[in-house]
Amino acid sequence: MVTINVALLLGVIAILLLRRPVAARKRGDTLMVMIILLVIGVLIAPTALGEAITNGMSQLANNISQWAS
């Protein structure tokens, strides 16, 4: 049985859409890419990878805020 990781599939679709020339892009295409990337984020967030990314970004934000103050 073959299983498909939906987040990976949406990532491949987003990369293919973003590789198209910028001048030929329409608002609908840009909106579709943004929606796909948002769905990828929602799918990855509850996984261990998503939690690791969230923890890493929060540590980075804390370090930057401590450095700036």
ZADO-1210 file (C-alpha; in nm, 4 decimals, padded with zeros to 6 digits):
<atoms>
<atom x="00.0000" y="00.0000" z="00.0000" code="MET" pos="1"/>
<atom x="00.1290" y="00.3438" z="-00.0922" code="VAL" pos="2"/>
<atom x="00.0768" y="00.6355" z="00.1438" code="THR" pos="3"/>
<atom x="00.1054" y="01.0008" z="00.0497" code="ILE" pos="4"/>
<atom x="00.2197" y="01.2708" z="00.2886" code="ASN" pos="5"/>
<atom x="-00.0226" y="01.5562" z="00.2186" code="VAL" pos="6"/>
<atom x="00.2129" y="01.8253" z="00.3484" code="ALA" pos="7"/>
<atom x="00.4900" y="01.7003" z="00.1189" code="LEU" pos="8"/>
<atom x="00.2554" y="01.6890" z="-00.1791" code="LEU" pos="9"/>
<atom x="00.1363" y="02.0452" z="-00.1129" code="LEU" pos="10"/>
<atom x="00.4984" y="02.1567" z="-00.0728" code="GLY" pos="11"/>
<atom x="00.5860" y="02.0162" z="-00.4149" code="VAL" pos="12"/>
<atom x="00.2830" y="02.1885" z="-00.5682" code="ILE" pos="13"/>
<atom x="00.3796" y="02.5196" z="-00.4051" code="ALA" pos="14"/>
<atom x="00.7379" y="02.4923" z="-00.5320" code="ILE" pos="15"/>
<atom x="00.6153" y="02.4204" z="-00.8846" code="LEU" pos="16"/>
<atom x="00.3792" y="02.7183" z="-00.8694" code="LEU" pos="17"/>
<atom x="00.6488" y="02.9509" z="-00.7326" code="LEU" pos="18"/>
<atom x="00.8997" y="02.8519" z="-01.0032" code="ARG" pos="19"/>
<atom x="00.6787" y="03.0044" z="-01.2718" code="ARG" pos="20"/>
<atom x="00.7842" y="03.3440" z="-01.4097" code="PRO" pos="21"/>
<atom x="00.6783" y="03.6339" z="-01.1869" code="VAL" pos="22"/>
<atom x="00.5440" y="03.8512" z="-01.4690" code="ALA" pos="23"/>
<atom x="00.2948" y="03.5857" z="-01.5791" code="ALA" pos="24"/>
<atom x="00.1493" y="03.5356" z="-01.2312" code="ARG" pos="25"/>
<atom x="-00.2029" y="03.6485" z="-01.1606" code="LYS" pos="26"/>
<atom x="-00.3640" y="03.7391" z="-00.8296" code="ARG" pos="27"/>
<atom x="-00.5528" y="03.4110" z="-00.8260" code="GLY" pos="28"/>
<atom x="-00.2286" y="03.2154" z="-00.8619" code="ASP" pos="29"/>
<atom x="-00.0636" y="03.4095" z="-00.5823" code="THR" pos="30"/>
<atom x="-00.3671" y="03.3574" z="-00.3587" code="LEU" pos="31"/>
<atom x="-00.3640" y="02.9850" z="-00.4328" code="MET" pos="32"/>
<atom x="00.0055" y="02.9592" z="-00.3380" code="VAL" pos="33"/>
<atom x="-00.0594" y="03.1483" z="-00.0134" code="MET" pos="34"/>
<atom x="-00.3495" y="02.9173" z="00.0744" code="ILE" pos="35"/>
<atom x="-00.1426" y="02.6067" z="-00.0036" code="ILE" pos="36"/>
<atom x="00.1428" y="02.7312" z="00.2152" code="LEU" pos="37"/>
<atom x="-00.1016" y="02.8081" z="00.4979" code="LEU" pos="38"/>
<atom x="-00.2420" y="02.4547" z="00.4754" code="VAL" pos="39"/>
<atom x="00.1131" y="02.3140" z="00.4829" code="ILE" pos="40"/>
<atom x="00.1750" y="02.5094" z="00.8018" code="GLY" pos="41"/>
<atom x="-00.1428" y="02.3751" z="00.9593" code="VAL" pos="42"/>
<atom x="-00.0516" y="02.0182" z="00.8628" code="LEU" pos="43"/>
<atom x="00.3058" y="02.0433" z="00.9908" code="ILE" pos="44"/>
<atom x="00.2267" y="02.2314" z="01.3145" code="ALA" pos="45"/>
<atom x="00.1042" y="01.9378" z="01.5279" code="PRO" pos="46"/>
<atom x="00.3932" y="01.7114" z="01.4266" code="THR" pos="47"/>
<atom x="00.7270" y="01.6783" z="01.6052" code="ALA" pos="48"/>
<atom x="00.8926" y="01.8748" z="01.3224" code="LEU" pos="49"/>
<atom x="00.6386" y="02.1550" z="01.3582" code="GLY" pos="50"/>
<atom x="00.6895" y="02.1725" z="01.7326" code="GLU" pos="51"/>
<atom x="01.0683" y="02.1774" z="01.6883" code="ALA" pos="52"/>
<atom x="01.0397" y="02.4630" z="01.4379" code="ILE" pos="53"/>
<atom x="00.8075" y="02.6530" z="01.6727" code="THR" pos="54"/>
<atom x="01.0417" y="02.6045" z="01.9686" code="ASN" pos="55"/>
<atom x="01.3427" y="02.7111" z="01.7620" code="GLY" pos="56"/>
<atom x="01.1677" y="03.0236" z="01.6359" code="MET" pos="57"/>
<atom x="01.0505" y="03.1190" z="01.9850" code="SER" pos="58"/>
<atom x="01.4037" y="03.0769" z="02.1231" code="GLN" pos="59"/>
<atom x="01.5381" y="03.2893" z="01.8388" code="LEU" pos="60"/>
<atom x="01.2776" y="03.5590" z="01.9077" code="ALA" pos="61"/>
<atom x="01.3600" y="03.5533" z="02.2801" code="ASN" pos="62"/>
<atom x="01.7333" y="03.5844" z="02.2101" code="ASN" pos="63"/>
<atom x="01.6769" y="03.8761" z="01.9717" code="ILE" pos="64"/>
<atom x="01.4523" y="04.0554" z="02.2196" code="SER" pos="65"/>
<atom x="01.7034" y="04.0067" z="02.5030" code="GLN" pos="66"/>
<atom x="01.9866" y="04.1288" z="02.2789" code="TRP" pos="67"/>
<atom x="01.7887" y="04.4373" z="02.1748" code="ALA" pos="68"/>
<atom x="01.6973" y="04.5419" z="02.5285" code="SER" pos="69"/>
</atoms>
